[in-house]
Amino acid sequence: MEIEVRLIFDTPPNIGSGAQVGTLADRAFIKDRNGWPYIPATTLKGQLRHVVERVARGMGRVVCDTHHQMCRDETTACPACAIFGSPWIPGRLCFEDLELKEPQDLARQRQLGKRAPRTDWRYGVSLSRRRRVAEDALLYTTELFMPGVPLTFEGVLTGPLDEVGAAWVVAGLQFLAAVGRAKSTGLGWLQAEAQVLSDGQVLNNARLRAALQQEVRP
């Protein structure tokens, strides 16, 4: 099973990086060796699992809480553990980094191995929840890539999923609203699109919805 994923960002994302490479911003975003942003596989997996958990609960399924409890038995695993795995159950879906695909001129420069354009900064201040005012001497900067330009990232998820597993993943992507830091201030909001292929044949959304409705039907 292959799931082609496309994330279309309405606002610039800032995926956190542990290394301040190529910038003096306080909140740098992760980038490759030439300065191009990408969506790490681990970031997408974590966000998507969290959304699938919420969707499954909303449809009446009992689902593990990733940070507190996870399934141990593969035969009785909840949808999240069955797809994404747990310490006792191997995951069925392999994630890859999502690469920049649009705007096409920028994607072409990246493919040619050219350096990314210079990034911009957004300034902000930390707030004191207790005092309800801005904290003293806590101005910070957030690194952004081409703010104002819609960015699209694409990648493929692969694994031995059945139609129900693929349907849970697609449902999660449909409810994936944002990725990265500072979502409450408007960064990283997106629209996700997905296309599922089984042995090279496209599975339409109606078929996936039917499989999911059959799965959750009491």
C-alpha positions in Angstrom: 0.0 0.0 0.0 1.3 3.5 -0.9 -0.2 6.8 0.3 0.9 9.8 -1.6 0.8 12.8 0.8 0.7 16.5 -0.2 0.8 19.3 2.4 -0.2 22.7 1.1 0.8 25.4 3.7 -1.4 28.5 3.8 1.0 30.1 6.3 4.7 29.6 6.7 5.8 26.7 8.9 8.5 26.6 11.5 9.5 23.0 12.2 11.9 23.1 15.2 15.6 22.3 14.8 18.0 21.4 17.6 20.9 23.0 15.6 21.1 26.7 14.9 22.7 26.2 11.5 22.9 29.2 9.1 20.8 31.5 11.3 21.0 33.6 14.4 17.2 33.3 15.0 16.2 32.0 18.4 13.6 29.6 16.8 15.3 28.2 13.7 13.5 25.8 11.4 15.0 22.5 10.2 16.6 22.5 6.8 18.9 20.4 4.6 22.6 21.1 3.9 21.7 23.7 1.2 19.2 25.6 3.4 16.0 24.1 2.0 13.1 23.4 4.4 11.5 20.0 4.6 9.0 18.2 6.8 10.8 15.5 8.8 9.2 12.0 8.7 9.2 11.9 12.5 7.3 15.2 12.7 4.6 14.0 10.3 4.3 10.7 12.0 3.9 12.2 15.5 1.3 14.8 14.4 -0.6 12.3 12.2 -0.8 9.7 15.0 -2.2 12.3 17.4 -4.9 13.2 14.9 -5.8 9.6 14.1 -6.2 9.0 17.9 -8.6 11.9 18.2 -10.6 10.9 15.1 -10.9 7.3 16.3 -12.2 8.5 19.7 -14.7 10.7 18.0 -16.0 7.7 16.1 -16.5 5.7 19.3 -13.3 3.6 19.2 -11.2 2.9 22.3 -7.7 4.2 21.5 -4.5 4.4 23.4 -3.1 7.6 24.7 0.4 7.7 23.3 2.1 9.3 26.3 0.4 7.1 28.9 -0.7 3.8 27.5 0.0 1.7 24.4 -1.2 -1.7 23.1 0.9 -4.8 23.7 -1.1 -7.4 21.7 -1.1 -7.0 17.9 -4.3 -9.0 17.6 -6.3 -6.6 19.7 -4.4 -3.4 19.0 -6.3 -0.1 18.7 -6.1 1.7 15.3 -3.3 4.0 16.3 -1.0 1.2 17.6 -1.9 -1.1 14.7 -0.8 1.5 12.2 2.0 3.5 13.9 3.2 0.8 16.3 4.1 0.7 20.0 7.1 -0.6 22.0 5.6 -4.1 21.6 4.1 -3.9 18.2 5.9 -3.0 14.9 4.3 -0.2 12.9 2.9 -0.9 9.5 3.6 2.4 7.9 7.0 3.7 6.8 7.4 7.5 6.7 9.7 9.6 4.6 10.7 13.2 4.7 8.4 15.4 2.7 10.3 17.6 0.2 9.5 21.0 -1.2 7.6 20.6 -4.5 6.0 24.0 -5.1 6.5 26.8 -6.1 8.1 24.9 -9.0 10.9 27.4 -9.6 12.1 26.9 -6.0 11.7 23.1 -6.2 13.8 23.1 -9.4 16.5 25.1 -7.7 16.6 22.6 -4.9 16.8 19.7 -7.2 19.8 21.3 -9.0 21.6 21.5 -5.7 21.5 25.3 -5.4 21.4 27.2 -2.1 18.1 28.2 -0.7 17.1 31.9 -0.7 17.8 33.9 2.5 15.3 33.4 5.3 13.3 36.0 7.1 12.6 36.6 10.8 9.5 37.3 12.7 9.8 39.1 16.1 7.8 38.2 19.1 7.8 38.6 22.9 7.2 36.0 25.6 4.1 36.6 27.8 3.7 36.2 31.5 0.5 34.1 32.2 0.6 35.2 35.8 1.0 38.9 35.2 -0.7 38.9 31.8 1.9 41.2 30.3 4.9 40.9 28.2 8.0 39.4 30.0 10.9 41.8 30.5 13.9 41.3 28.1 12.4 38.3 26.4 12.2 39.4 22.8 12.7 36.4 20.5 13.0 35.8 16.7 11.4 33.0 14.6 13.0 32.0 11.3 10.6 31.7 8.3 11.1 30.6 4.7 9.5 32.8 2.1 6.6 34.2 4.2 3.7 35.1 1.9 4.6 32.4 -0.6 2.4 29.2 -0.4 4.7 26.2 0.0 3.8 22.6 -0.9 5.6 19.5 0.4 5.1 16.0 -0.9 6.2 12.4 0.0 5.0 8.8 0.0 4.1 6.6 3.0 4.4 2.9 2.4 3.6 -0.3 4.3 1.5 -3.5 4.5 -1.8 -1.7 5.4 -5.2 -3.0 4.6 -8.0 -0.7 3.3 -9.2 0.0 6.9 -5.7 1.1 8.0 -5.3 3.3 4.9 -8.7 4.8 5.6 -7.7 5.7 9.1 -4.6 7.4 7.8 -6.5 9.4 5.1 -9.1 10.4 7.8 -6.2 11.7 10.0 -4.7 13.7 7.1 -8.1 15.3 6.4 -8.2 16.6 10.0 -4.5 17.6 10.1 -4.8 21.4 10.4 -1.2 22.5 11.3 2.3 21.4 11.8 5.2 22.9 13.7 5.7 25.7 16.2 3.5 28.7 17.0 0.3 27.3 15.6 -1.7 29.6 17.9 0.0 32.6 16.3 -0.9 31.5 12.8 2.2 29.5 11.7 2.1 26.2 9.9 -1.6 26.0 9.0 -2.1 23.7 6.0 -4.4 21.6 3.9 -3.5 18.0 3.4 -4.3 15.8 0.4 -3.7 12.1 0.0 -4.0 9.4 -2.7 -4.0 5.7 -1.8 -2.6 3.1 -4.2 -2.9 -0.6 -3.7 -0.7 -2.6 -6.1 -0.5 0.5 -8.3 -4.3 0.9 -8.4 -5.9 4.1 -7.0 -8.4 3.5 -4.2 -11.1 6.2 -4.3 -12.2 8.0 -1.2 -15.7 6.5 -1.3 -14.3 3.0 -1.0 -12.1 4.0 1.9 -15.0 5.7 3.7 -17.1 2.6 3.3 -14.3 0.5 4.7 -14.0 2.8 7.7 -17.8 3.0 8.3 -17.9 -0.8 8.3 -15.1 -0.9 10.8 -16.7 1.4 13.3 -20.3 0.2 12.9 -21.7 -1.1 16.2 
